């Protein structure tokens, strides 16, 4: 709230009178009230409570969570015409699943806890399968000295002498390790859950493993952070006599799963079915008929999946070569023919996106009629996604698909240009049910 008043983070300046007007509109908006009074929010904030203006200060001080503050900030900016919705806000509401995925008998019922950045995904899971998921909102705060002041959801000491909705339950923890501070806070929470909460089981959804590209011991003293992250999670106490399960999507190096030891086991999954489903929705005259990969490693990991699920699809593999003149690295087509093809170029993650951009340029030079990008994990440090907008210097893609595996990055990306978010929710529900025994492979 103070940042809004002071104009922090380059946001517009609001004086007290303006802020009061914005609050009045916010707490009288029926859509906002329904979000704050949703059945998955525990504890809920009843609409009647918010209709009383004298309770608004109490709401911000005692009841609000970080996503409420983001919602309020976005609400104000939209009222002033400053920003449009992000690609996450434009995701269609999840539909309740049908078939075996929705059958509570075929899968466990989970109590969901989530880092503040995974709050929206937690809500979507509940909407998609309300008979299987209950979400308890946590408070991720700091003391004045900067140390953690965390209150996990599901523990309500003020209700009926103390209510505990977590002990003895199968808990699904939605984690986001997008920065070191957030990671440390969540390790505190996970250690407490394993050591003191007496869970029946614990599943950690770490859809995006940010340290996944540092899986090798390259030189003395350089830390292989994928390995050390796995070791930190492997030291969590055992819960309910079972191993803690860590679910990761399209990890950069599949052998990373074997870094998890002791009381923790890793299962690997893929978001590729989301691309296949999206392709099936395309008009026939625009439908993808060629899949390209930026290097041989990506082709080895993903090409068999697309060849299996998209019969007759052309597979193209790009490669970087070093030119004799100028000693420069150049992306070329190493295998396959994109001529007069509608191409989807795919990789597990996109950071600055230089390699995907160069691949797209090479594909169009080789006669591709259209090129769409697809990356499971959006990283885009320093808002490098801006370069891929239609007005950017890398605006070569007809469209660019991402998933909501890393919401902190996706939240910034505006809807209505080249970017489109594909929802991981149905895949997560399905992959939870399958629960492979022992070590996981991409399903």
Secondary structure, 3 states (H helix, E strand, C coil): CHHHHHCHHHCCCCCHHHHHHHHHHHCCCHHHHHHHCCCCCCCCCCHHHHHCHHHHHHHHHHHCCHHHHHHHHHHHHHHCCCCCCECCCCCCCCCCCCHHHHCHHHCCCEEEEECHHHHHHHHHHHHHCCCCEEECCCEEEECCCCCEEEECCCEECCCCCCEECCCCCEEEEECCCCCHHHHHHHHHHHHHHHHHCCCCEEEEECCCCHHHHCCCCCCCCCCCHHHHHHHHHHCCCCECCECEEEEEECCCCHHHHHHCCCCEEEEEECCHHHHHHHHHHCCHHHCCCEEEECCHHHHHHHHHHHHHHCCCCEEEEEEEEECCCCCCEEEEEEECCCCCCEEEEEEEEECCCHHHHHHHHHHHHCCCCEEEEEEEEECCHHHHHHHHCCCCCCCCCCEEEEECCCHHHHCCCECCCCEEEECCHHHHHHHHHHCCCCCCCCC
